[in-house]
Amino acid sequence: MRYALGLTVLGGSALLSGCHIDMWEQPKMKAYYESDFYTDRQASRAVPEGTIARGRLRTDDAFTTGKEGTKFIAQLPAEAVQSFGGPKAMLDRGQERYTIYCSPCHGTTGNGNGFIAQRGLGFWQKLPATLLQPRLQKVEDGYLYDVLTHGKGAMYGYASRIQDYNDRWAVVAYVRALQLAGGGALPEAVAEAPAKPAEKAPATPAPKAPTEEALMQEQADLDSAMSKLSGDVLFDTAKATLKPEAQTFLVAVAEILKKNAGSKVEVGGHTDSKGNEASNQALSEQRARAVRDFLTSKGVAVGMLTAKGYGSSKPVGDNNTDEGRAKNRRITLVVQGGAK
C-alpha cells in the first residue's frame, strides 16, 4: 500500500512537472528575439502598410481637424449635429462631456472658477481661461475644437480622453451655449429657430439711467453692507469658496443692487501682503469672481457687474500687524456710473 502510494505521488509530480515545462517552453515569438519562422530571422515584424489602430483613423478633413487647409472653420460641421439626431441631443451630450472634462478648471458656467483652480491658488501661475470673455466668443468654432484636441498653454490636449470627434464638437456647441447665456451666440448648425409666440409680449423697458444722487446713495448703502464682511468672514484662508454665513449677508447686498439695475458696479478682490505676488493676484481674482457669480445667481443682472482682482496693491491697513492684514483681506463694491 505504501509502495503504491509512493508511485502515485511520483507519477503525479512527473505529470505536473511535464505540464509546467510544456507551458514554460511553448513555441512563441518574443519581441527582438531571433526566430527561424521568417526568412530574415526577426521575430518582430513591421506593421503592414495602411494599418490603423481601432478608433484612431485620422483624416485631414474639416470634421476631424477643425481646419480647411491652414484656416479654422467658422462653424461646426452639420454632420456632427446629424450624428446626434438633432441640436438638443448634441447639447445634452456636450454638457455631459464638458462637466466631466472641462468644468473642473473652467467652472460649470465657463467663468474659469472651477474647483481645481480654487484649490490650487497657491500653485497655479496662470488661471484657467474665462470662456465667456469677448475674445473667445469671436473665435471660430474650429479654433475651440483645435484647442480641445491639442491643448494650449498650460492646458493639455483632450484627444485621448474625448476620442469621438462628434463628442468634441458637442463640447464646442455647449461652450457656445454657455457663451450665449453670457451674451454670445450659438453656432448656426445648432441654433434652432425660436418658436413663434401666440401673442407678442410687450417689450421690457430698459432701466432708466440713475441720477448722480441715486448713485451716491447706492454706494453708501453698499459700503454699509460690505463693512460687515471682511475677507475672513467671506472666505476660508487661501480659498475662494464663499462661507455659508457670508452668503446670508450677500443676499442683502444683491437686493441693494437689484434696486439700482441701471448702474455699473465693480466687484474688487483684495489680499494682504503675505505670500507671493502671483498667488495673491490669483486669489483676489478668484474671490472677486466668486462674489460676482453669487450675486448674479440671486438675480442681479449679469451685465451690471464686473470682477477685478487687485492682489495686495491697494492696502487700507498696515500689513505689518494682524489687524491691518485683516482689513486688507476684503471685497469692495464700487459704483462706476450708470449703464450706457
C-alpha positions, 0 to 999 in steps of 0.5 A, a space after each residue: 500500500 505504501 509502495 503504491 502510494 509512493 508511485 502515485 505521488 511520483 507519477 503525479 509530480 512527473 505529470 505536473 512537472 511535464 505540464 509546467 515545462 510544456 507551458 514554460 517552453 511553448 513555441 512563441 515569438 518574443 519581441 527582438 528575439 531571433 526566430 527561424 519562422 521568417 526568412 530574415 530571422 526577426 521575430 518582430 515584424 513591421 506593421 503592414 502598410 495602411 494599418 490603423 489602430 481601432 478608433 484612431 483613423 485620422 483624416 485631414 478633413 474639416 470634421 476631424 481637424 477643425 481646419 480647411 487647409 491652414 484656416 479654422 472653420 467658422 462653424 461646426 460641421 452639420 454632420 456632427 449635429 446629424 450624428 446626434 439626431 438633432 441640436 438638443 441631443 448634441 447639447 445634452 451630450 456636450 454638457 455631459 462631456 464638458 462637466 466631466 472634462 472641462 468644468 473642473 478648471 473652467 467652472 460649470 458656467 465657463 467663468 474659469 472658477 472651477 474647483 481645481 483652480 480654487 484649490 490650487 491658488 497657491 500653485 497655479 501661475 496662470 488661471 484657467 481661461 474665462 470662456 465667456 470673455 469677448 475674445 473667445 466668443 469671436 473665435 471660430 468654432 474650429 479654433 475651440 475644437 483645435 484647442 480641445 484636441 491639442 491643448 494650449 498653454 498650460 492646458 493639455 490636449 483632450 484627444 485621448 480622453 474625448 476620442 469621438 470627434 462628434 463628442 468634441 464638437 458637442 463640447 464646442 456647441 455647449 461652450 457656445 451655449 454657455 457663451 450665449 447665456 453670457 451674451 454670445 451666440 450659438 453656432 448656426 448648425 445648432 441654433 434652432 429657430 425660436 418658436 413663434 409666440 401666440 401673442 407678442 409680449 410687450 417689450 421690457 423697458 430698459 432701466 432708466 439711467 440713475 441720477 448722480 444722487 441715486 448713485 451716491 446713495 447706492 454706494 453708501 448703502 453698499 459700503 454699509 453692507 460690505 463693512 460687515 464682511 471682511 475677507 475672513 468672514 467671506 472666505 476660508 484662508 487661501 480659498 475662494 469658496 464663499 462661507 455659508 454665513 457670508 452668503 446670508 449677508 450677500 443676499 442683502 447686498 444683491 437686493 441693494 443692487 437689484 434696486 439700482 439695475 441701471 448702474 455699473 458696479 465693480 466687484 474688487 478682490 483684495 489680499 494682504 501682503 503675505 505670500 507671493 505676488 502671483 498667488 495673491 493676484 490669483 486669489 483676489 481674482 478668484 474671490 472677486 469672481 466668486 462674489 460676482 457669480 453669487 450675486 448674479 445667481 440671486 438675480 442681479 443682472 449679469 451685465 451690471 457687474 464686473 470682477 477685478 482682482 487687485 492682489 495686495 496693491 491697494 492696502 487700507 491697513 498696515 500689513 505689518 500687524 494682524 489687524 491691518 492684514 485683516 482689513 486688507 483681506 476684503 471685497 469692495 463694491 464700487 459704483 462706476 456710473 450708470 449703464 450706457 
